[in-house]
């Protein structure tokens, strides 16, 4: 049975007038009559009978009307639900480190807005601790952090896993021994707490070196720029420095055989996970994250 013919039957069954039904459906009366006859032939039942000038439903017609009313209630619900799902509107506050904001989110946001152009997005650059605080205080909708978090009420989705690398400018590496680098240049350290800080401390313990001087910076991107400027040596994520290592601008200092890795996570409040706009954007982040920095 064609849905179109069933819809025509439902309208005729409501008004019991073929001419009026044709006007409501913007059809010709012969078209309406043909569709009803097609249904009657398919069901092998008469659906209407005429007494004088009035049309009436047969018992089969009454039964079919009951089913078509139920059917189109479901059809209307499906259309309404998917209309809301397909076109989320509203505002999203997203926070991540400068590195993620610069290298990942331009592509992700651009792809998201192609499908959902009515969503307004504000992207804030801040360190992982500030992202977590923003999520907890409900001032940020979605955040991307270095590491992962296990707290009641917060959803943590792993996006990637990277290695921590100790690196230095190639010119310094070529002219100084490691002992001289440690004694003459500062160790540039990420100013952050939580499990990411614990990983940095773990690396220093395993590599068994004691920096003579330390500079703490609250941005991995700023640490990278300081290393490229020859300010000192630093511990950064492999994705951040991958191109510079490949180009030979910086050198990796492999002081320990044990790899120290950390995860990149997408976080948000669990109570917000049914919000369609947030759900749609989080799904786009998960699907595009690995492609975004290529």
C-alpha positions, 0 to 999 in steps of 0.5 A: 500500500502506498502511503499517499493513497492511505493519506488520501483515504484518511482525508476522505474518511474525515470529510466524507466528501470526495470533492472537498478532499480533492481541494484539501489535498490539491488533487483533482477529484478523478485522482482522489477517486482513482486512489480510493479505488486502488486501495479497495482493489488492493484490500479487496474491500469496499471502503465507502458506500453512498446513501442519497448524496452522502458518503458513509464508511463501510465496516472495512472503511471504519477499520482502515480509518482506525489504522490510518489515524494511528499510522499518521500519528507515528509518521508525524512524530517521526518527522517532528523528532528528526526535524529537531534532531537534524537541525539543532539550534542554540549556543555551545561554549567549548574550551580547550588548550591553545594547541587543540584550539589552533590545530584541531577545532578550526576543521571540526567546527567548520565541518559541523557548521556545514550541517548545523549552520544555526548553532553558535559556537564560542571557542575558549583557549585555556589549560586543562585545569581551567577546562575541568573547572568550567565543566564542573561549574557548568560555564562550559558545555564541552571541553578537551583536556590533556589526560582524563578525569574520573569524577561523578557526573562528568562523562570522559571520552578518550579521543587520542593517546600520545607520548611525552617527548623531551626535546631541544633545538637542533643547534643546541643538541649539536653543540652541547652534551646532555649534561651541559644542556641540563646545567646551562639551559632551563627545563621548560615545564607545563604549569598544570596539575592533575594526572598530567603533572603526575606524568611529567614528574614520572618522566623526570624520575624515570629519566633520572635527571635534575633540572638546574633551572625551570621555567613554568608556562601555562600553554604547550604552544608557548612551550613549543615556541620557547623551545624553537627560540632556543630558550631551553629544553622541554617536555611536550606531547608528540603530536605537538612537536611531530612536524618539527622533529620530522623537519629536523628543527628539534631533536628528541632526547631519549633518556628513558626506554619506557614510553610515557603516554597520556590520553586526550579526552572530551569531557562534559556533564552527564546531565547534559548528554541528552541535549541534542546540540551537545550530542551532535557536536560531541559525535562530530568531534569523535568522528573527526578528531583523528583527521583534524590535525592531518 
